[in-house]
Amino acid sequence: MTILKYGVAILLLFTFGIRINIEMKILHLDTNHSLLLTQLEAAGFDNHEEYAASKTEIETNIAAYDGIIIRSRFAIDKTFLSKAKNLKFIGRVGAGLENIDIKHAQKLGIKLFNAPEGNRNAVGEHALGMILSLFNKLNQGDQSVREGQWLREEHRGIELDGKTVGIIGYGNMGRAFARKLRGFNVEVICYDILDDVENSDATQVSIEELFEKTDVLSLHTPETSKTIGMINKTFINKFKKPIWLINTARGKSVVTADLVDALKSKKILGAGLDVLEYEKSSFENLFTSKKDMPDTFASLLRMNNVLLSPHVGGWTVESKEKLAQTIVDKIKSEFC
């Protein structure tokens, strides 16, 4: 019966171009929105869940699976892929693919699906919220009132109106952020390694023009060899004016020690950081204990012109569903 089933599927594929999913087994390695399981099951996939086993344990039977769904639990490296003999796809429920050995996966013919479309709106709103909070000293004002103080002059803010916002990385996230800036009467410029990425929301400029004009710098780049350590002392000192820095992208793009020095010298007026250099690759942890905390990060914590959040820029109720739905749709489009 199984042979007949495969024979019919192959016949339909070659005759009519119809693709049929024949009980492909998917291993889910992270918990996600329940629609991932329900919709994939309804489409004929065989779901298996493993949220507790170690990477080594999973490697022992990964050859039994056709697909993997993961967020950032561990790295899918060459060793892991070499044991996944029947793997046809990896779905990463998130924006980037930096926890996957992309080149080796592609060499093996494994399809890679990610979902930057799913949380771009959330990231854009988070970046905008950080700017407005920093400009208006909302966190400081809230804390002072809770302490029984009423310091109006000390919490006088500045306006976003009339500023120039520079965006590095004008893909899904950068575009969504630029769209959120409509109505604020700001000039939005963007710098990207690709040519001709500008649209009605931002004007693409050279890196030299970005350095000259920017008041607020927002990062929307993936983690690559070129972006790790990108925001360092040399880079910061090229800006013609003191700037505000927003990072909702990847923590390793900013050298924390150089950021702290720039905040002390007022070369950077304030920073909103949803991601940190010290994050674990899983994005789930920071430090095991306080004694593991670097001195530079301790200095950052003492600065009242720094706003921090635990990598939740794309972590809304709505984006959880959108991310899952995007992955489901891409898998079904390819295999059903």
N, C-alpha and C positions, 0 to 999 in steps of 0.2 A: 504493500500500500504506500509506504514511504517512497519507494522507487518510482511508483506511478505518479505520486504527487510532484516529485521533482521533475519528472519527465514532462508533465503537463505544463509546469511553470516555465521550463526551458523552451518548450514549443511555443507558448504564448509570447515569451520574451522576444524570440527571433522572428516570429510571424507578424505580431502586432505591436511590438515594442512595449508590451505591458509588463510592469514589474510587480512581482508578487512576493510579499514577505513570508518566508516559510519558517515560522517559529524561531526567529532569531532571539538568542538569549542575551539579555542586557543585565550587567552587574551595576547596581547603584551603590556608590561608595560614600555618598554624603546624603543627608536628609535634605529634601527640597520641597517645593510645593507639591501637594498630593496629586495635582493634575498630571504631573509627569508619569506617575504610575498608572492612573486610571485611563488616560488617553492612549498611552502606549499599549496597555493591555487590550483596550478596545480595538486598536489597530492590528492586533495579532502578535505582538511581541511578548516574549516570556521574561517577566521581570524577576530579578533576584536582588535581595538587599543584603548588604554586608557593611555595617557601620562601625564595627568594633574590632575586627581582625586587623592584625598588623600588615604592613606592606609585604613582608616576607611570607606570611601565611597566605595572603591573597595570590602571590606569585605562584604558589604550588598548584593552583587550579584555574588560573586565568585563561589557560588555553581552551577552556570549555565555553568561553563567552565570545559572542560576536560584537558586542558593544559595551562601552563603559560610560557611565554618567558620573561626573565628579565636579566638585567646586574647587577646593584647594587643599584637600586633606593631605596629600603627599605628591611628590614629583613623579610624573610618568616619564621615566628616563629610558635610556637605551637598554639597560639590563631588564627592566620590566617589560618593555616592548618585545624583546627577543623571546620572552616566554609566552607572550600572547599570540600564539601561532595562528589563531583563527580570527583575530580582531579585525573588524571592518570599519569601525568608527569609534571616536571618542567625543562625547558631548560635554563641554565645560560650561556649567551654569554660571557664567560670569562674562566679563568683557574681554579679558586677555587670555593668552595661551602660554604665558611664560613658565608655567609649571609642567609643560609638556615639551619633550624633545621633538620639536616640529619637523626638523630636517629628517630625522630617522623615521618618524611616523610616515611622512610623505614618501620616503624611499620604500617603505613597506606597503604603500598603497592604502594606508589607513586614512579615512576621511576625518577631518577635524571640524567640529561645530562649536562656535562660541556665540555669545548673545549680547554684544554691545548695544544692540537696539533695545534690549530689555530694561537697562537701568540708566540710559543716557539722560532721560528727563529728570530722574532723581538726583543724579550727580550735578546737573546744571542748576537745579534749585538749591542744592546744598552749598555749592560754590558761591552762589549769589547771597544766600543767607549768611555765610561767613563774612563776606565783604560788608554787608549792612550791619552785622553785629559788631565787627571791628570798628567801622567808621563811627558808629553811634555809642560805642563803649557799653553795650547792653549787658554783658556779663558783669562788668565792674559795677555798673549802676545797680543791677539786681542785688549783688552781694552787699554793697554798701547800705542799701535800704534794709536788707535783712539784719544788718548789724546795728540798725537804729539811727543811721546817718541820713542826711538829706543834702547831698553835696552836688548842687546843680551846676555850678561853674566848672567844677572838677570833671564833670561828665558831659561837657559840651562836645558835640560831635562835629563831623564834617560831612559834606554831601558828595554823593557819587556823581551828581549832575556836573557835566562839563569835563569830566576826567577822561583819560585815554586808557582803555583796558587792552592789554596785550595778551594774546593767547598763544601758547606754544603747543602745537599739536592740534590740527584742525580736522579731526576725524569725527566719529559719532559723538564723542563727549564734548569736544571743543565746539562743534556746531550747535549742540543742544544748549550749551552755556551761552553762546553768543545770542541765540534766539531769546533767552531769558532776559537779556539786557535791553531788548526793545522797550522803548518808552522811558528810559532813564536819561536820555539826552547825553549819551556817551559816544565817544569815537571808539570803535572796536577794530583792532588790527590783529592779524594772525601771522604766525611764522610756522612753516611746515617743510619737511624735507621733500615733499612732493610739490610739483608746480601746478598752478591753476586750480587751487582748492577753494579760493574765495567764493562767496556768494553774497546775497543782498544783506546778510547780517554782519559780515566782516570783510575788511580789505586785506589781502595778502601783501606783506611787506618783506623786505630784506631783514636780516638779523641786525644790521646796522641801524635801520630805521626803528626797529623794535626797541633797541637800546636807547635811542634818542627820545622817543615819544612816550614811552610807557609810564603810567602812574600806578596801575595795578597789574601785576603779572599773575596769570593763572595757568597752571600746568595741566595738560590733558594728553600726556604721552604714555605709551606702553613702556614696560621695562625691557630695555635692550642694552647691548654693550655700549651704545652711544649715549643713552640717557642716564645710566648709572653714574652718579657723581656729577651730573651736568651742572647743577646749581651749586657752584663752588665760589671761592673767594675771587678768582679771576673773572668768572662770569658776572658775578654780582657787581663788581667794580666797573664794569663796562656801561652800566646804566647812567645816563646823564643826570637823572633826578633821583632822589630817594623814592623807593617804591614800596608797595604793599605786596606781599607774596601769598598766593593761595595755592595749595597743593591737595587736590583730590585724586591724583593719579597714582603714582607709586612712590613709596617712601624713600627708596634708595636713590631717587633722582636728586635729592637734596642732601648735601653734606652738612650735618647738624652743627658741627663745630664752627663751620664758616658762617652758617646762618646766625648762630648765637653772637658771633663777633660783629656781624653786620647789624644786628638788632641793637647791640650795645653802642655802636658808632652812629646809629640812626641812618645808615645807608639803606636799611630796610626798616620802615616805620612800624610795621606790624605783620604778623603772619597767621594765616588760618591753615591748619594742618589736619587733614583727615587721615593722613597716612604718615608713617614714620620710618626713618632709616633702620630702626631697631626691630621692626616687625619680623616675626617668624615667616617662613615661606608659606605656611598654611594660612596666614593672615589672622589666625585665631588667638595668638598669644603675644605678649610683649616681653616682660621679664619674669623669671621664676621667683625672684625675691628682690627686695629693695637693694640688697648688697650687689646685685648684678647690674644696677642702674648706672650708666656712664655719667660722669660729672657734667658733660655737656647737656645731657637731657635734664639733669637736675637743675641746671641753670635755666633751661627753657621753661621749666615748670614754675620758676619764680617770677617770670616776666608777665606783667598784666596786659601787654599788648600782643599776646599770643593766645590764639583760640585753638583748642585741641578737640578732636572727636575720634572714636575708635574704629576707623575705617568703615564708616556707615553711610558714606555719601550716596552709594547706590543701593542702600539697604532699607528701602521702604516697603510697606505692606503691598503697595501696587507693583513695585519692581520685582518682588519675589514671584508674583504670578506672571508678570511679563517675561521674565528671564526663562522660567520653566516653559511657558507657551512657545517662546521663540525656538528653544531647543527641540521641543516636540515637533513643531512645524518643519524644521530643517531635516530632522530624521525621517519623518513621513514623506517629505518631498523627495528624498534620495532613495528610500527603500520600499515605499508602498506604491 
